[in-house]
């Protein structure tokens, strides 16, 4: 059983380094206590690096990411630093495409004590996963769209190969969730098949994959109706799978249900590589003040441990991933040590120390 793992760390822009530092420290402490070894390799990338060097993702960093067992990536990009065509610096998207990280995993969990804008029925919790295809869709021509004086065009791409990998991943995740008691083994395909031929094709491929899994259930939903149901009945969902742009939008809506992007982790997973990062941006307006919310970054680190544990059949890693998630959720639910975005006054360091204390108490 493998017990030594190389982690490529991209510290990011703005508040990125401030939330990465305590996350890496928590991960290092857990590894020391549990008997596996994590080696953290710092990798340069991002808008600040681009402003200094003209490179947003240096080849050395790309090579380190390829060689790593997992990639921990913090908030990237700065509104004031852009490519000549006006688009933002987004190394995270470059990594998704180069490493073919086709499955963007966005968990949405609302647990007792967590603040949410929803009025949930008594004793109702929300626990579903949105899987966003992360390499094609409407992001296919990123930076390469056609623009003339009178019109602009972008190309949506859906391929059989990537979609089949995506749907296989979605049904496997639904089976894992059902086995652990976290879900009922149901997958929903979110599309717009009533309007676009590309999404009719997407749905056809989904149905073909669903037929291979008679132990699980499935259905379809149009993306606009899904947005409505996220607000009206989010407890009905288990695993949802959708195209890149639809997933980009719905994942932010999911974060809003949880109380904000500050508690929204994510992963982009392929066959051989995976990136773990918070859903939020770099918040340059509060950078350097020590008040950034580290919870989404810490929860992303927890997802990384669980993924590594499953991939390498390492029970200690899986257990520590669950422990780190439970500890972070306990701090959020208890509510006395929250950062400003969640209505509290805690600093980044105080929030991270609270998670460390919660780990010890579990």
Secondary structure, 3 states (H helix, E strand, C coil): CCCEEEEEEECCCCCHHHHHHHHHHHHHHHHHHHCCEEEEEEECCCHHHHHHHCCCCCHHHHHHHHHCCEEEECCCCECCEECCCCCECCHHHHHHHHCCCCEEEEEEEECCCCCCCCCCCCCCCEEEEEEEECCCECCCCCCCCEECCCCEECCCECCHHHHHHHHHHHHHHHHHHHHHCCCCCEEEEEECCCCCHHHHHHHHHHHHHHCCCCCCEEEEEEHHHHHHHHHHCHHHCCEEEECHHHHHHHHHHHHHHCCCHHHCEEEEECCCCEEEEECCCCCHHHCCCCCCCCHHHHHHHHHHHHHHHHHCCCHHHHHHHHHHHHHHHHHHHHCCCCCHHHCCCCCHHHHHHHHHHHHHHC
